[in-house]
Amino acid sequence: MDTSEIPVDCNFSTGDVMKEAFRSCMLLINPVRNPHKAKRVKRALQESGFTRIVVSRSRDHFIESVSVFLKSGFRYLVVWGGDGSIHDAVNTMMHEGYSRTRKNDKVLGFLRGGSGNGYHDSYGVPHSLFRQIRFLEQAISQRSVQAVDLLKIDYGADPIYGQLAGFGFDAAAAKRRKSAVEGQKERGRVCWGLFQYFLSAVGAFIHDFSSVERFSTVELTGGKPIPELLMNEEHGRIFAKKDTLNLSMIEIGKRQYYGNRFRICPHAVCNDGKLWVYFFFVSWRMPVIRRLFSLWKGNYSRVNKKFGASRSLFVGGYAADTLRFAPEVPVPFHVDGEVYGEEEKEASEFTISVVPEAVLFLVARR
């Protein structure tokens, strides 16, 4: 396999400290979204001191490149891509038996290069490329590394790992986006970014709102409610540890942001060993439109204060150890924005748990 290794001149001049820091890094570029920008990023980062730069040719090649990194002497894997790229890197590491207890821990860092950058927003990655390079150099030099938890989703197939999972309306929107992008690829022109997310969400809101699977017999183990999201004792009973619910969406997170600055799990903590589970009850569309900005910002207490008493729109939240439920029919779901479960012919029982401090991320120093 051609990993496109690029040698770097050893005679430092300007930026010597930065080049020294990046000698322990392997850079993996996913050029699918924007090939022209990927070329510019490659040139810029080549000058910064990366001793190996790999431009993936396909998803399989991307996954193979992560495997090569795990067997290499590099400590840091820096991925230029979006949430889907980070998702593939994390799952490759976990499925190949990565353990951060080894003497030479492998660390994952990321640069903004996707339509959705929820990982990047959650871990303080800046926006401009120059600032991102400085961020990486400082994080490596200062050893600013964070051990983070991962969600583990078991539903009859191989486990899926990630930091965000969604069922219901959220998955319907992700499914619409996937179908739209695949159709656009066939026509040779793809609409990426926030606009595509917006179109998919609007399409799901208009066409799928009433048909989204509603979930029942949801069981939380070790669940404690988020106090500010419980309005009164009645709502406490609605979102009890085990109850039959009529939900529009379930979101489980270990990071706060999804897509483009959508703060969907505002209380999530990346390394506390807990699932942060949010139950969205929506009886009709108008309250969503009226409180769209508050929902986007994760200000669920304000939403509940306005509409919770009437139950037309209410968001309940729990920190729990595990979540289990068994839908009556097969349902699609997303993990880090990647859609799963579309081809399932039989309904499966879902068990979602936490793998504590599973991988290491480069993060901004607090």
Secondary structure, 3 states (H helix, E strand, C coil): CCCCCCCCCCCCCCCHHHHHHHCCEEEEECCCCCHHHHHHHHHHHHCCCCCEEEECCCHHHHHHHHHHHHHCCCCEEEEEECHHHHHHHHHHHHHCCCCCCCCCCCEEEEEECCCCCHHHHHCCCCCCHHHHHHHHHHHHHCCCEEEEEEEEEECCCCCEEECEEEEEHHHHHHHHHHHHHHHHHHHCCCCCHHHHHHHHHHHHHHHCCCCCCCECCEEEECCEECHHHCCCHHHHHHCCCEECCCECEEEEECCCEECCCEECCCCCCCCCCCEEEEEEEECCCHHHHHCHHHHHCCCHHHHHHHHHHHCCEEEEEEEECEEEECCCCCCCEEECCEEECCCCCCCCCEEEEEEEEEEEEECCCC
